[in-house]
Amino acid sequence: LISISSTVKSTDHFYALFAFNKQSKRK
């Protein structure tokens, strides 16, 4: 359960970075 939660947190961070990069490219 802990490992799954950790993976979700990691994926969440990855998507946040991805969205941030997309926004930066738009400007």
Phi and psi in degrees as GROMACS dihedral restraints (atoms count N, CA, C in turn):
[ dihedral_restraints ]
;  ai    aj    ak    al  type     phi  dphi    fc
    3     4     5     6     1   -64.8    20    10
    4     5     6     7     1   -40.9    20    10
    6     7     8     9     1   -65.4    20    10
    7     8     9    10     1   -37.9    20    10
    9    10    11    12     1   -65.4    20    10
   10    11    12    13     1   -43.6    20    10
   12    13    14    15     1   -61.9    20    10
   13    14    15    16     1   -39.6    20    10
   15    16    17    18     1   -64.2    20    10
   16    17    18    19     1   -40.9    20    10
   18    19    20    21     1   -65.5    20    10
   19    20    21    22     1   -40.9    20    10
   21    22    23    24     1   -62.7    20    10
   22    23    24    25     1   -42.4    20    10
   24    25    26    27     1   -62.6    20    10
   25    26    27    28     1   -42.5    20    10
   27    28    29    30     1   -64.0    20    10
   28    29    30    31     1   -43.1    20    10
   30    31    32    33     1   -65.7    20    10
   31    32    33    34     1   -39.8    20    10
   33    34    35    36     1   -59.7    20    10
   34    35    36    37     1   -43.1    20    10
   36    37    38    39     1   -64.0    20    10
   37    38    39    40     1   -40.6    20    10
   39    40    41    42     1   -63.0    20    10
   40    41    42    43     1   -45.3    20    10
   42    43    44    45     1   -66.9    20    10
   43    44    45    46     1   -34.7    20    10
   45    46    47    48     1   -63.6    20    10
   46    47    48    49     1   -42.4    20    10
   48    49    50    51     1   -65.1    20    10
   49    50    51    52     1   -41.9    20    10
   51    52    53    54     1   -61.0    20    10
   52    53    54    55     1   -45.7    20    10
   54    55    56    57     1   -64.5    20    10
   55    56    57    58     1   -39.3    20    10
   57    58    59    60     1   -63.2    20    10
   58    59    60    61     1   -42.1    20    10
   60    61    62    63     1   -63.5    20    10
   61    62    63    64     1   -41.2    20    10
   63    64    65    66     1   -62.1    20    10
   64    65    66    67     1   -42.7    20    10
   66    67    68    69     1   -65.3    20    10
   67    68    69    70     1   -39.9    20    10
   69    70    71    72     1   -63.8    20    10
   70    71    72    73     1   -41.6    20    10
   72    73    74    75     1   -65.7    20    10
   73    74    75    76     1   -33.4    20    10
   75    76    77    78     1   -62.6    20    10
   76    77    78    79     1   -40.5    20    10
